Amino acid sequence: MDFDDFKFHPQVRAGVTAAGYNTPTPIQAQAIPRVLQGGDVMGIAQTGTGKTAAFVLPMLHRLLAGRRSHVCGLIIAPTRELAEQINESILELGKETGIRSLTIYGGVNAKPQVAKLKQGVDIVVACPGRLLDHLNQGNLDLSHLETLVLDEADHMFDMGFLPDIRRIIKYIPEKRQTLLFSATMPNEIRRLAQEVLQKPTTVQVDTVAPAKTVSHVLYPVEPHLKTAMLLELLQLTKTESVLVFARTKYRAKRLGEKLVKSGYRAASLQGNLSQNKRQAALNGFRDGSFQILVATDIAARGIDVSLISHVINYDIPDTADAYIHRIGRTGRAARNGNAYTLVSREDQIMIRAIERVLGSPLERCTVDGFDYSVTSPRKNTEFARPPRQPQPRRKPGRQGQAKPVQTNQQGDQPKSATRAGKTGKKNPKRSGLRRGRGTAPLGLNLQAGRGGGQGRGGR
Ligand code: AMP
């Protein structure tokens, strides 16, 4: 299949060429014909599959068939970063079209958004909370909307956004085209799909298996030695861009600061930052000004940065799916990548869940010369929070606004698995890093591949 087969408007076709796309990806080949026909689509695909262009290109084509004076396309995404990334795709692919798009999300001044809405836009890319504010305040009229896209629906569910989505849909005509994309299909998303889609065509691409070019290694270490171990690994390993994952926003922030103090060009990306700072961290990581980015899972959703040589899980993720998603940030486009995970005793169940998904035991590795014998301080203050300052009383929050909460994902199990040991990249020669099963220090009994564990999310 070729992009010419879709018979896109010449200005849209020009955008495809300018973006350097030669062949449609599987999700594009399956979804675009159906979307062009005007039907509803449920796309089961994750970031990295080319799903954005699968809905952006038909939307641009449709808009060129006749300009309207109202918002025609609405794309709802769970995070600001993803919204910006989608808008960048619209700008790139729609360069020749003159179509006007706008991102809408919280954490930034609403006035410029209102001003742009007044001037008129064709496509809105929005996060649910701020979009609902604009709708409630009458800043935005969706009564003529033609296409609604719900992107990363499972993450919207994870973040507690489904009630907002249902409220937003009340502002949209029933007669519309709806496209729903999700990497996994928890029951809540199936239910939502039944509510919002009409006779949908389901298209699915199985990309949940990690790239075969990624090698996976566990580094057993006591929790109080994790930062020292991370610094040691960074010193001993030849890296390009490194994405480090921490469990909480606070841990990401503190760890980012520690890396800067240790002389690294590092930044953190977590939900407590202002939008400007989030974007600056991401841009700096993309253009290489920051070599290391420390992020939480939610902040890192959908990040598309090439040249990430190492993903380091400072904290193991909560689910095997999240592990696959994290390490999917490296080894992209057939490059070699490395996934390191610092693990402690309490991570055993999650390690087994990940090993089951990968289909083989994960390699354990120790670092020669690293002092594993340092005992834990009686009170570990590494991530202790400073005492809270007295806070002024808060005004009551927005009525009916769901507070985003993170819950465990309950998605489908990945369909296929990769035997990391067989297909993974050959071990890089790194002085000081010793590999081998059963070499866990300090009696950390993290033997590979035993027993069944208790399934996913069991921490
Ligand atoms: P997405 O899954 O939409 O986030 O896309 C992942 C990456 O694939 C982005 O950097 C896109 O620019 C790129 N991409 C999308 N479609 C194609 C294509 N047909 N050929 C090459 N790259 C593509």
Boltz pocket constraint, residues with backbone or C-beta under 6 A from the ligand:
constraints:
  - pocket:
      binder: B
      contacts: [[A, 20], [A, 21], [A, 22], [A, 23], [A, 24], [A, 25], [A, 28], [A, 46], [A, 47], [A, 48], [A, 49], [A, 50], [A, 51], [A, 52], [A, 53], [A, 302], [A, 304]]
      max_distance: 6.0
